[in-house]
Amino acid sequence: MRVLLPTGTIAEKIVRKAAAGFDANVIVTGVIASFLTPEKLLAIARGGDYDVVITSGMCTASFALVEEELGIPVYRGPRHAADLGMMLRMLGRMEFSRTVPADEFLTRMREEEARNHLKEMEEGASCAITVRGCCIGGTSRMKVLAEIMDAHRVPDIRATTERYLAAGADIIDLGFGFDATVEDVKRVFAALRSLPVPLAADTQDPSLIHAALPDADIILSLQEENIPLVGAAVAAAGVAAVVVPGGVSLAENIRAAEAAGISRIIADPLLQPVGSGLVSSLLSFEDVGYPLFFGAGNVTELIDADSVGVNALLAAMAHECHAAVLFTSEHSEKTQGSVREMRRAAEMMALMGDRPYPKDLGLSLFCIKEKRRRHEPAIPREVTRDVSYVPKELVFDPCGNLRIGIEGGWIIAEHNGTAFRGKKWDEVFSAILSDGRVSLMDHAGYLGKELYKAELALRFGRSFEQDGDF
């Protein structure tokens, strides 16, 4: 397959290195490859015996007319020249995109393949127990149980539950503290009754367990003190129950639950936080004949480290312990996003299959860091000028100032009583500019910086402060 690779002088060396060993013709069209125009591409491609053209992934021009005239495909290459070799190796085995950069296209494709594979595996999986259509244990993926602590005190329990479900929760755990009443439990379950998802009542109070039984699918948690009081009712309701050790061992409490007639048991050996026996508690995760419950949220909550990596490693531990249910929580600010992170980590463990490591799966938990660092060529220049500090004297824009913030997943930019709202910084900025709300270049640059900072805050679930550091 004969390939035409138009490029710029900046990336020429990298492109030629990537093209070595392939039937490719590298032609320099200017300084920067992304400035290629359809007219220039036609001029260099006419008369050449090519089967395909690969332009820079940073090109924004449409080459549809070039394709029509030449009768060959014009694909978007990767955004970084260093990734070109990856595309060339796949050329001929798959069709790339005319509009999406090749690296992004391949990432999307691999993710879609991974998700399809996950769906196929889950549809063909065996189960130890099924809770309202949710397969637990067996060969099924680890299920994410998301805790809503003090559910009776959450202002909009329905909205919070739906947010967790959208983030990937398989089961919703409704926690009821010591101040909860029977009426509170009934009210919360009534608000969520119509949701087609397993609901767990998280309490050891016998009266609250009885109140939850008409609607709960799982009871957390049973031990030697409450089994004599609620065991028969739990068994009669046919719900699943998480059994924990207490004053006696987990095995003894499981036998007591079985004696009460409870057959749908999930065993929780109780994972301890770091510093309180995390490693030694892992030894308790042994085959007890029932699906295992892995309380990862207790560990993530009690360590001052970013939850992404902590949750990934905990999910890997749970996978090696053959756990069936992953417990997570977003009770504190630092653990926001844990439901999504734990769901992604559980999917990665499922995709690993017989591989020795959970890498190159099509899904990942990279957040700030990147898998590999690209080494792009230096920017050519004749003169380098070191800039000085910004002048302290501010010149205010005659059009007025803007107040920027984030609210409910939106970027908000207010100017003279009018609020511009959007999800992307450039969309908000474009609206402000087209509405004549900014007139000075330095003010425009400042707005771009602050609006992009607001978008990053939304993307990473962080707080935002105008004029503050991100």
Secondary structure, DSSP 8 states (H G I E B T S, - for coil): --EEEEEETTTHHHHHHHHTTSSEEEEEEES-GGG--HHHHHHHHTT---SEEEE-TT--S--HHHHHHH-S-EEE--SSGGGHHHHHHHBTTB---SSS-HHHHHHHHHHHHHHHHHHHHHHT---SEEETTEEESTTS--EEEEEETTGGG-TTHHHHHHHHHHHT-SEEEEE--TT--HHHHHHHHHHHTTSSS-EEEE---HHHHHHHTTT-SEEEEE-TTTHHHHHHHHHHHT-EEEE--SSS-HHHHHHHHHHTT--SEEE------TTTTHHHHHTT----SS-BEE-HHHHHHTS-S-HHHHHHHHHHHHHHTT-SEEEEE--SGGGTTHHHHHHHHHHHHHHHTT-SSS-SSS----SSS-SS---------S---------S-----TT---EEEEETTEEEEEETTEEEEESSHHHHHHHHHHTT----HHHHHHHHHHHHHHHHHHHTT----TTS--
